[in-house]
Amino acid sequence: MKAIVIGAGLGGLLSAARLSKAGYQVEVFERLPITGGRFTNLSYKGFQLSSGAFHILPHGPSGPLAQLLSEVGADVEIVRSDITTVRIPLKKGSLDYSKGFKDISFSDFPTLLSHKDRLKIALLIVSTRKNRPTGSSLQAWIRTQVKDEWLVRFADAFCGWALSLRSDEVPVEEIFEIIENMYRFGGPGIPIGGCKGVIDALERVIAVNGGKIHTKTEVSKILVENGKAAGVLAGDETYKANLIISNLGHVATACLCEEALSEEKDFEYLKRLETLKPSAGIKICLAADEPLVGHSGVLLTPYAKRVNGVDEVTQVDPSLAPPGKHLTMSHQYVAPENIKNLEAEIELGLQDLKAIFPGKKYEVLLIQSYHDGWPVNRAASGTDPGNETPIPELYVVGDGAKGEGGIEVEGIALGVAATMKKILG
């Protein structure tokens, strides 16, 4: 059996590794000269910066990605982060960090609520594990349950960091799936070697099982014969296959086989694709001689103007920076109406970092933005159409086709696992 994978990002390489291990003859086609897409390393001034993701796996060594890596035989060491914290102002009622701040554990966020609201939150957490709320955004649901703006800020920081969305843009049912996965898999961890450590391990699995990866080779068309996906046109050559996996997202995949999606049964699918909106964000990479965060987990910043959270991966893997240096990265959500004014958004992020790390010395290494054709996610969490398409033997994986409750790369792994179950049984 022959399988073709379009795109050598994380979802594509996970799929290729799993199929090659199952005995498929696999070829991967990637238009860029490198593999990994938004999940690899960029070497800059001796630092290993990430091309997209933050060298962090949201559920660490026990999450869906770690499980899938183990299943395909990819040798990656993943170290569990020690703690995740939330930075709050010392002065009650303050909306910034200028009057001082303190850090609390992520799990202690209810302590900032009134005693009555704490009891209510505890009861809600227990009851909603069986009876999930539906039909509203997370923020709307919070406002109907607890009249406390702190909880909204906390939700915005978490959603901005994990999903590049505001809490009023996330379906409440998706958040409760995320919470359930946090119970199930635990907190974040860091792969040794960063994102590229994972990509290199997957490439080794594909090579050992006889698969091929073609870089600088763009697929221009998906071939459909007798109503089924049958191959691709890449460069000037035609490659036939029994199965096609696309890591490009549903919209770009549909464009490659547009003429085959012309029957009445396809219209509902195409109409849904018109509603998909990518999520956007900005990452600021910092170099410092001394630790800025001081631990290996995420530091959430609900009272910043734009920055949602920060991590310092060199707490676990010093090789991601030159000797004696630390690599710290911040992320901020960018609202759709602000994408055309990225310079102003970046400036607000830089101001935030001065407030978050007052008196600390650091160098801004690189500022990266993710939007339009190079977004954080091709489909906002909770809105993607799943992994199947109207064309048999054509599947979509990646950040535009994640599993329910899947944060970042964990969602990609959940989507790949679901696709492999459909194909391999």
C-alpha positions in Angstrom: 0.0 0.0 0.0 1.3 3.5 -0.9 0.6 6.6 1.1 1.5 10.2 0.2 1.8 12.9 2.9 1.5 16.5 1.9 3.5 18.7 4.2 6.3 17.8 6.6 5.0 19.6 9.6 4.4 17.8 12.9 1.1 16.3 11.8 2.5 15.2 8.5 5.6 13.5 10.0 3.6 11.9 12.8 1.3 10.4 10.1 4.2 9.3 7.9 6.0 7.7 10.8 2.9 5.8 11.9 2.0 4.6 8.4 5.5 3.6 7.6 5.7 1.6 10.8 2.4 -0.2 9.8 4.0 -1.3 6.5 2.9 1.4 4.1 5.3 2.7 1.4 5.4 6.4 2.4 6.5 9.6 0.6 6.3 13.0 2.1 6.3 16.2 0.0 7.3 19.5 1.6 7.5 22.8 -0.3 10.0 24.4 2.1 13.7 23.5 2.2 13.4 22.3 5.8 11.1 19.9 7.6 9.1 20.6 10.8 7.1 23.7 9.6 6.1 25.6 12.8 7.6 22.9 15.0 11.3 23.0 14.5 14.4 25.0 15.6 15.9 28.1 14.2 19.5 28.6 15.0 20.2 32.2 15.8 23.2 33.7 17.7 23.8 30.3 19.3 20.2 30.0 20.5 17.8 27.3 19.3 14.7 29.4 18.8 11.4 27.7 17.8 9.9 28.3 14.4 6.4 28.3 16.0 5.6 26.1 19.1 7.5 26.9 22.3 9.7 23.8 22.8 6.9 22.8 25.2 4.5 19.8 25.1 1.4 20.9 27.0 0.9 17.5 28.6 4.6 16.5 28.8 5.7 12.9 29.0 2.3 11.4 29.4 0.3 13.3 26.9 -1.1 12.3 23.5 2.0 13.5 21.6 4.4 11.6 23.9 2.2 8.5 23.6 2.2 8.7 19.8 5.9 9.2 19.7 6.4 6.1 21.8 4.0 4.1 19.6 6.0 4.8 16.4 9.3 4.2 18.2 10.6 7.9 18.1 13.3 8.2 20.7 12.6 11.6 22.5 13.3 12.4 26.1 10.6 14.6 27.6 11.1 16.2 31.0 8.0 17.2 33.0 8.0 20.9 34.0 8.2 21.6 37.7 5.4 24.1 38.1 3.1 26.5 36.2 2.5 29.9 37.9 0.3 33.0 37.5 1.6 36.5 38.1 -0.8 38.8 39.9 -0.5 42.4 41.2 0.2 42.8 44.9 -2.3 45.7 45.2 -5.8 44.6 45.2 -7.8 46.1 42.4 -4.7 47.0 40.4 -4.8 46.2 36.7 -1.1 46.1 36.1 2.2 45.0 37.7 3.6 48.5 38.4 2.9 48.4 42.2 4.6 45.0 42.6 3.4 41.5 42.1 3.5 37.9 43.4 3.3 34.5 41.7 0.9 31.9 42.7 0.6 28.2 41.5 -1.7 27.6 38.6 -3.9 25.3 40.7 -4.3 28.1 43.3 -6.2 30.5 41.1 -9.5 30.0 43.0 -7.9 31.4 46.2 -8.3 34.9 44.7 -12.1 34.5 44.7 -14.5 35.1 47.6 -15.1 32.1 49.8 -18.6 31.8 48.3 -17.3 31.8 44.8 -14.6 29.3 45.7 -17.2 26.9 46.9 -19.2 27.5 43.8 -16.2 26.9 41.5 -15.4 23.6 43.4 -19.0 22.4 42.9 -19.0 23.4 39.3 -15.8 21.6 38.6 -17.2 18.4 40.1 -20.6 18.6 38.5 -19.4 19.6 35.0 -17.2 16.6 34.6 -20.4 14.7 34.0 -22.8 17.4 32.8 -20.8 19.6 30.4 -22.1 23.1 29.7 -22.8 23.9 26.1 -24.1 26.6 23.8 -22.0 29.6 24.9 -18.5 30.9 25.0 -16.3 30.3 28.0 -16.5 34.0 29.0 -20.2 34.1 28.8 -20.5 31.0 30.9 -18.1 32.4 33.5 -20.2 35.6 33.7 -23.4 33.7 34.4 -21.8 31.6 37.1 -19.3 33.9 39.0 -19.4 37.7 39.0 -15.6 38.2 39.3 -13.5 39.9 36.6 -10.4 38.1 38.0 -11.7 34.8 36.6 -12.3 36.4 33.2 -8.7 37.7 33.1 -7.4 34.3 34.2 -9.4 32.7 31.4 -8.2 35.2 28.8 -4.6 34.6 29.8 -5.0 30.8 29.6 -6.9 30.9 26.3 -4.5 33.4 24.8 -1.5 31.3 25.7 -2.9 27.8 24.9 -5.2 28.7 21.9 -4.4 32.2 20.7 -8.0 33.2 21.4 -9.9 35.3 23.9 -12.2 33.5 26.3 -15.2 34.9 24.5 -14.1 33.2 21.3 -13.8 29.7 22.8 -16.8 27.3 23.0 -17.3 26.4 26.7 -17.5 22.7 25.8 -14.1 22.8 24.2 -12.6 24.3 27.4 -14.1 21.5 29.5 -12.6 18.9 27.2 -9.2 20.7 27.7 -9.7 20.6 31.5 -10.5 16.9 31.3 -7.3 16.3 29.4 -5.4 18.2 32.0 -6.8 15.8 34.6 -6.0 12.8 32.3 -2.5 13.7 31.1 -1.0 16.2 33.5 0.9 19.4 32.9 3.6 20.5 30.5 7.0 19.1 29.7 10.0 20.0 27.5 11.5 17.6 24.9 15.3 17.6 25.0 16.5 19.2 21.8 13.4 21.3 21.6 11.0 21.0 18.7 13.7 19.7 16.4 14.5 16.9 18.8 11.0 15.6 18.0 11.2 16.2 14.3 14.6 14.5 13.9 13.3 11.5 15.8 10.3 11.2 13.5 12.5 11.5 10.4 14.7 8.6 11.7 11.6 6.4 12.1 10.4 7.2 8.6 13.9 6.5 7.1 14.3 3.2 9.0 10.9 2.0 7.6 11.8 2.9 4.1 9.9 6.2 3.7 11.1 9.2 1.7 10.9 12.9 2.4 11.1 15.3 -0.5 11.8 19.0 0.4 11.6 21.9 -1.9 8.8 20.0 -3.7 5.4 21.5 -3.7 2.2 19.6 -4.4 0.1 21.5 -6.9 -2.8 19.1 -7.3 -4.5 16.1 -5.6 -5.6 13.5 -8.1 -9.0 12.0 -7.8 -10.0 8.9 -9.8 -13.3 7.1 -9.5 -14.3 9.4 -6.7 -11.3 8.5 -4.5 -7.9 10.2 -3.8 -5.4 8.5 -6.1 -2.2 10.5 -6.1 -0.6 14.0 -6.4 1.0 16.2 -8.9 4.3 17.4 -7.4 6.7 19.5 -9.6 6.3 18.1 -13.1 5.7 14.5 -11.9 2.7 12.4 -11.0 2.8 10.2 -8.0 0.1 7.6 -7.5 -1.0 6.4 -4.1 -3.8 4.5 -2.3 -4.0 7.1 0.5 -3.4 10.8 0.8 -2.8 12.6 4.1 -2.7 16.4 4.0 -1.0 18.6 6.7 -2.1 21.8 5.0 -5.4 22.3 6.7 -8.9 21.8 5.1 -9.0 25.0 3.1 -5.7 24.6 1.3 -6.4 20.9 0.8 -9.8 21.6 -0.8 -8.0 24.1 -3.2 -5.8 21.2 -4.4 -8.8 19.1 -5.4 -11.4 21.8 -6.0 -12.7 20.4 -9.3 -13.5 17.1 -7.5 -15.6 18.9 -4.9 -18.4 19.8 -7.2 -21.3 17.5 -6.2 -24.2 18.6 -4.1 -23.0 16.5 -1.2 -19.8 18.5 -1.1 -21.4 21.9 -0.7 -22.1 21.7 3.0 -18.4 20.9 3.6 -17.2 23.7 1.4 -19.7 26.1 3.1 -18.3 25.2 6.5 -14.7 25.8 5.3 -15.7 29.4 4.5 -16.4 30.0 8.2 -13.0 28.8 9.4 -10.8 31.5 10.9 -7.1 31.1 11.7 -5.8 32.3 15.0 -3.0 34.8 15.2 -0.2 35.5 17.7 3.2 37.1 18.4 6.2 35.5 20.0 9.1 37.5 21.5 12.3 35.7 22.2 14.6 37.0 24.9 18.2 36.2 25.9 19.4 36.8 29.5 22.4 36.0 31.6 20.2 35.3 34.6 16.9 33.4 34.8 13.8 35.6 34.2 11.0 33.1 35.0 13.0 30.9 37.3 11.2 27.7 36.7 10.5 25.3 33.7 6.8 25.7 33.5 4.6 28.4 32.0 4.2 31.9 33.7 0.7 33.2 32.9 0.3 37.0 33.0 -3.4 37.9 33.2 -2.8 41.6 34.0 -0.5 42.3 31.1 -1.8 44.5 28.3 -1.0 41.9 25.6 1.4 39.1 26.8 -0.5 36.0 27.9 2.3 33.9 29.2 6.1 33.3 29.2 8.3 30.2 29.4 12.0 29.6 30.0 12.9 26.2 28.4 16.6 26.5 29.3 15.6 25.6 32.9 15.4 22.0 31.5 17.6 22.0 28.4 20.5 24.4 28.6 21.7 23.3 25.1 18.9 25.5 23.6 21.1 28.6 24.5 24.8 29.3 24.5 26.7 28.5 27.7 25.6 30.7 30.6 22.6 32.1 28.8 18.9 31.6 29.2 16.2 31.5 26.5 12.8 33.0 27.5 9.8 33.3 25.1 6.6 35.2 25.5 3.3 34.7 23.6 0.5 37.1 23.0 -2.8 36.7 21.2 -3.6 39.0 18.3 -7.2 39.9 17.7 -8.4 39.8 14.0 -8.9 43.6 14.0 -5.3 44.2 15.1 -3.5 42.0 12.5 -3.0 45.0 10.2 -1.4 46.9 13.0 1.2 44.4 14.2 3.9 47.0 15.0 1.6 48.5 17.7 0.8 45.1 19.0 4.5 44.2 19.3 5.2 47.5 21.1 2.5 46.7 23.7 4.1 43.3 24.1 7.5 44.8 24.7 6.1 47.2 27.2 4.5 44.2 29.0 7.8 42.4 29.3 9.4 45.5 31.0 6.6 45.4 33.5 6.7 41.6 33.9 10.5 41.6 34.4 11.2 45.0 36.1 14.9 45.7 36.6 15.9 42.5 34.7 18.5 42.7 31.9 17.7 40.9 28.7 18.2 41.2 25.0 15.3 40.9 22.5 16.6 38.2 20.1 13.8 37.9 17.6 10.1 38.8 17.3 7.9 36.4 15.3 4.3 36.9 14.1 1.9 34.2 13.1 -1.2 35.1 11.0 -2.9 34.6 7.6 -1.0 31.8 5.7 1.4 31.2 8.6 -1.0 31.3 11.6 -0.9 29.9 15.1 -3.8 27.5 14.2 -5.4 27.2 10.8 -8.7 26.7 12.5 -9.6 28.1 15.9 -10.0 25.5 18.6 -13.4 23.9 18.8 -14.3 24.9 15.2 -12.3 22.6 12.9 -14.2 20.0 10.7 -12.3 16.9 11.9 -9.9 14.8 9.9 -12.2 13.4 7.1 -13.0 15.0 3.8 -15.8 14.3 1.3 -13.2 12.5 -0.9 -12.5 8.9 0.3 -8.9 8.1 1.1 -8.1 11.8 1.6 -7.6 12.9 5.2 -6.5 16.2 6.9 -4.2 16.4 9.9 -2.4 19.2 11.7 -3.4 22.4 13.4 -6.5 22.8 11.3 -7.8 19.3 12.2 -7.1 18.7 15.9 -8.8 16.4 18.4 -11.3 17.7 20.9 -9.7 19.3 23.9 -6.3 19.2 22.3 -4.0 22.1 23.3 -1.5 23.1 20.6 0.6 20.1 19.5 -1.3 17.7 21.7 -4.4 18.5 19.6 -2.4 17.7 16.5 -1.4 14.3 18.0 -5.0 13.6 18.9 -6.1 14.3 15.4 -3.4 12.1 13.9 -4.2 9.3 16.3 -7.9 9.5 15.3 -7.0 9.5 11.6 -4.7 6.5 12.0 -7.5 4.6 13.8 -9.8 5.2 10.9 -7.2 4.0 8.4 -5.5 1.2 10.3 -8.4 0.1 12.6 
